[in-house]
Amino acid sequence: MGSMTSPAIYNRLRDRKRATLAENLQGAAEDMPIVVGCPSCKMGIQRILMELHDKHDVMHTVEYLAEALDGPKWKKLLKKAAKAARVRS
């Protein structure tokens, strides 16, 4: 929405994010995720990383915590638990 309502401001913010990410990710391990708290920011940062040809994962805080607690198969476990909860109700 920001790009549609205030493109000049949005473009300046995006350029600043791009420069900051490029600087901060130099030498960072590729398996280190970038954790964000906003779904919109997740998409924007993913786009910036594609432009920078960077392979870091961008994860929402909830995704990061779920993976930390339940491992890489957390999505399957969540779907299974949701399905079981529907059956019981």
Contacts in CASP RR format, 6 or more apart in sequence:
PFRMAT RR
TARGET T0000
AUTHOR 0000-0000-0000
METHOD contacts of the structure
MODEL  1
MGSMTSPAIYNRLRDRKRATLAENLQGAAEDMPIVVGCPSCKMGIQRILM
ELHDKHDVMHTVEYLAEALDGPKWKKLLKKAAKAARVRS
1 40 0 8 1.000
2 9 0 8 1.000
2 10 0 8 1.000
3 10 0 8 1.000
3 11 0 8 1.000
14 44 0 8 1.000
14 48 0 8 1.000
17 44 0 8 1.000
17 45 0 8 1.000
17 48 0 8 1.000
18 48 0 8 1.000
18 51 0 8 1.000
18 52 0 8 1.000
21 34 0 8 1.000
21 45 0 8 1.000
21 48 0 8 1.000
21 49 0 8 1.000
21 52 0 8 1.000
21 54 0 8 1.000
22 52 0 8 1.000
25 52 0 8 1.000
25 54 0 8 1.000
25 56 0 8 1.000
28 56 0 8 1.000
30 55 0 8 1.000
30 56 0 8 1.000
32 56 0 8 1.000
33 56 0 8 1.000
33 57 0 8 1.000
33 58 0 8 1.000
33 59 0 8 1.000
33 64 0 8 1.000
34 45 0 8 1.000
34 49 0 8 1.000
34 56 0 8 1.000
34 57 0 8 1.000
34 58 0 8 1.000
34 59 0 8 1.000
35 59 0 8 1.000
35 60 0 8 1.000
35 61 0 8 1.000
35 64 0 8 1.000
36 42 0 8 1.000
36 45 0 8 1.000
36 58 0 8 1.000
36 59 0 8 1.000
36 60 0 8 1.000
36 61 0 8 1.000
37 60 0 8 1.000
37 61 0 8 1.000
38 60 0 8 1.000
39 60 0 8 1.000
42 58 0 8 1.000
42 59 0 8 1.000
42 60 0 8 1.000
45 58 0 8 1.000
46 58 0 8 1.000
49 55 0 8 1.000
49 56 0 8 1.000
49 58 0 8 1.000
59 67 0 8 1.000
63 74 0 8 1.000
66 74 0 8 1.000
66 75 0 8 1.000
66 78 0 8 1.000
67 74 0 8 1.000
70 77 0 8 1.000
70 78 0 8 1.000
END
